[in-house]
Amino acid sequence: MKNELHQRELLSTQLEIQQATMQQIGRELHDNIGQKLTLVSLYVQQMLYENKVPEAVERIDQVSQIINQSLQDLRSLSKTLTDDNISQKEIVTLIQEEVDNTNSLKKCYVSFEHNFDQLDLGFMHKNLLLRITQEFIQNSIKHSNCKNIFISLNTSEHTLWELKIRDDGAGFDTANTKSNGIGLTNMKNRAKIIGADFNLESEENIGTQVNITLKKQS
């Protein structure tokens, strides 16, 4: 029991260090590189306004588009790293955004259902639920050749929350240790950090399902 508690505390500390590092990188991207790219964009726009040679105008316009797209990508990355998005939004909103982004790729169809609109969760729980969902979706798309992914997040009298994610893909033999790759290990470790129960079921040619439950303390 003491060893399990120590491992959980160690994983929690590692996550906190990782989070602080990502936040620092995110701020640096926004405050330093982002400002420089903005300045370059203004210079290019001025060149575009002043230059009257058609060939040069076309080239400058292309450069301007690349810079503006880079700025957009940088701002999105900075926002993700600083985790403001996670802190400010409900968990159902965060998961729904991930579902919508995945569905826009049209590689498989993801559905999401829940029995609540708001749930009082701190950053740690929201971050873990979102990362586990992302990990499962990415693994399913990469390896299972699934057509559908089904996600549910519910609360009950005895559980603070229960996350179920299932795909209808190729599945795998859970007894084969080679099947337990880094994605599965990441999900297990994240659940362990907050003391949630983790259960995996998979059957070849049927699909894979994970159930992660955090029970209410009695």
C-alpha positions in Angstrom: 0.0 0.0 0.0 2.8 2.4 0.9 4.7 1.5 -2.3 1.5 2.2 -4.4 1.0 5.5 -2.6 4.7 6.4 -3.3 4.3 5.6 -7.0 1.2 7.7 -7.2 2.9 10.7 -5.5 5.9 10.2 -7.8 3.7 10.2 -10.9 1.8 13.3 -9.7 5.1 15.1 -9.1 6.3 14.2 -12.6 3.0 15.5 -14.1 3.3 18.8 -12.2 6.9 19.3 -13.4 5.9 18.4 -16.9 3.0 20.9 -16.7 5.2 23.7 -15.4 7.7 23.1 -18.1 5.0 23.1 -20.9 3.6 26.3 -19.4 7.0 28.0 -19.5 7.5 26.9 -23.1 4.0 28.1 -24.1 4.7 31.6 -22.5 8.0 31.8 -24.3 6.5 30.9 -27.6 3.8 33.5 -27.2 5.9 36.4 -25.7 9.1 36.0 -27.7 8.7 34.1 -30.9 5.1 35.2 -31.4 6.0 38.9 -31.1 8.9 38.5 -33.6 6.7 36.8 -36.1 4.1 39.5 -35.7 6.7 42.2 -36.4 7.9 40.3 -39.5 4.3 40.1 -40.7 3.9 43.9 -40.4 7.1 44.4 -42.3 5.9 42.1 -45.1 2.6 43.8 -45.3 4.4 47.1 -45.7 6.5 45.7 -48.5 3.4 44.4 -50.2 1.8 47.8 -50.0 4.9 49.6 -51.3 6.0 47.2 -54.1 4.3 47.5 -57.5 6.1 44.8 -59.4 3.5 42.0 -60.1 6.0 39.1 -59.7 7.4 40.5 -56.4 3.9 41.2 -55.1 2.9 37.6 -55.7 6.0 36.3 -53.9 5.6 38.7 -51.0 1.9 37.7 -50.7 2.9 34.0 -50.5 5.5 34.8 -47.8 2.8 36.8 -45.9 0.4 33.8 -46.0 3.0 31.4 -44.7 3.9 33.8 -41.8 0.2 34.3 -40.9 -0.4 30.6 -40.9 2.7 30.1 -38.8 1.4 32.7 -36.3 -2.0 30.9 -36.1 -0.3 27.6 -35.5 2.0 29.1 -32.9 -0.9 30.7 -31.0 -2.8 27.4 -31.0 0.3 25.5 -29.7 1.0 28.2 -27.0 -2.6 28.0 -25.9 -2.4 24.2 -25.6 0.9 24.3 -23.7 -0.2 26.8 -21.2 -3.4 24.8 -20.5 -5.6 27.9 -20.2 -8.1 26.0 -22.4 -8.4 23.2 -19.9 -8.7 25.4 -16.9 -11.4 27.6 -18.3 -13.7 25.0 -19.9 -16.0 22.2 -18.7 -14.8 18.6 -19.3 -17.7 17.8 -21.5 -16.8 20.8 -23.7 -13.2 19.8 -23.9 -14.1 16.2 -24.9 -16.7 17.4 -27.4 -14.1 19.7 -29.0 -11.8 16.7 -29.4 -14.7 14.6 -30.9 -15.5 17.4 -33.4 -11.8 17.7 -34.4 -11.6 14.0 -35.0 -14.8 13.8 -36.9 -13.6 16.6 -39.2 -10.8 14.3 -40.3 -13.4 11.8 -41.6 -11.2 8.8 -40.7 -13.8 7.4 -38.3 -16.9 8.6 -36.5 -16.8 9.5 -32.9 -19.9 9.9 -30.7 -20.0 11.3 -27.2 -22.7 11.1 -24.5 -22.9 12.2 -20.9 -25.5 12.5 -18.2 -24.5 15.9 -16.8 -23.6 19.4 -18.1 -21.3 20.6 -15.4 -19.1 18.7 -13.0 -16.9 20.3 -10.4 -13.5 19.0 -11.5 -10.1 20.5 -10.9 -7.4 20.9 -13.5 -5.7 17.5 -12.7 -8.9 15.5 -13.3 -9.9 17.4 -16.4 -6.4 17.1 -17.9 -6.2 13.4 -17.2 -9.7 12.7 -18.7 -8.9 14.7 -21.8 -5.4 13.1 -22.3 -6.8 9.6 -21.9 -9.5 10.3 -24.4 -7.0 11.7 -26.9 -4.7 8.8 -26.4 -7.4 6.2 -27.0 -8.7 8.1 -30.1 -5.2 8.3 -31.6 -4.4 4.7 -30.9 -7.7 3.6 -32.5 -7.2 5.6 -35.6 -3.5 4.5 -36.0 -3.8 0.8 -35.2 -7.4 -0.6 -35.1 -8.8 0.5 -38.4 -12.1 1.2 -36.7 -15.1 2.8 -38.2 -16.6 4.1 -34.9 -15.5 5.2 -31.5 -18.0 5.5 -28.7 -17.3 7.7 -25.6 -19.4 8.2 -22.5 -18.7 10.1 -19.3 -21.2 9.7 -16.6 -21.6 10.3 -12.9 -23.7 8.3 -10.4 -24.5 7.9 -6.7 -21.3 5.9 -6.1 -18.9 7.3 -8.7 -17.5 10.8 -9.1 -17.2 10.0 -12.8 -16.9 7.0 -15.1 -15.3 7.3 -18.5 -16.0 4.5 -21.1 -14.4 4.5 -24.5 -14.9 1.8 -27.1 -14.0 1.2 -30.7 -15.2 -1.4 -33.2 -11.7 -2.0 -34.7 -9.3 -4.9 -35.0 -8.8 -5.4 -31.3 -5.9 -7.4 -29.9 -4.9 -10.2 -27.6 -4.5 -8.7 -24.1 -2.4 -11.6 -23.0 0.3 -10.6 -25.6 2.5 -8.1 -23.8 3.6 -6.6 -27.1 0.1 -5.3 -27.5 0.4 -3.2 -24.3 2.3 -0.4 -26.0 3.1 3.1 -24.7 -0.4 4.4 -25.4 -1.9 1.9 -23.0 0.8 2.4 -20.4 0.2 6.2 -20.5 -3.6 5.7 -19.9 -2.9 3.3 -17.0 -0.4 5.7 -15.4 -2.7 8.7 -15.8 -5.6 6.8 -14.1 -3.2 5.6 -11.3 -2.2 9.2 -10.5 -5.6 10.0 -9.2 -6.4 6.5 -7.8 -9.0 5.7 -10.5 -9.8 2.1 -11.4 -8.6 1.1 -14.9 -10.0 -1.8 -16.9 -9.2 -2.8 -20.5 -11.0 -5.3 -22.6 -10.1 -6.2 -26.2 -11.1 -9.0 -28.6 -9.6 -9.6 -32.0 -12.0 -8.5 -34.8 -14.4 -7.1 -32.2 -12.8 -4.0 -30.8 -11.3 -2.5 -27.6 -12.8 -0.8 -24.6 -11.4 1.0 -21.6 -13.4 1.8 -18.4 -11.9 4.3 -16.0 -13.8 4.9 -12.8 -13.2 7.2 -9.9 -15.4 6.2 -6.9 -16.7 8.7 -4.4 -14.9 8.5 -1.0 -17.2 7.0 1.6 
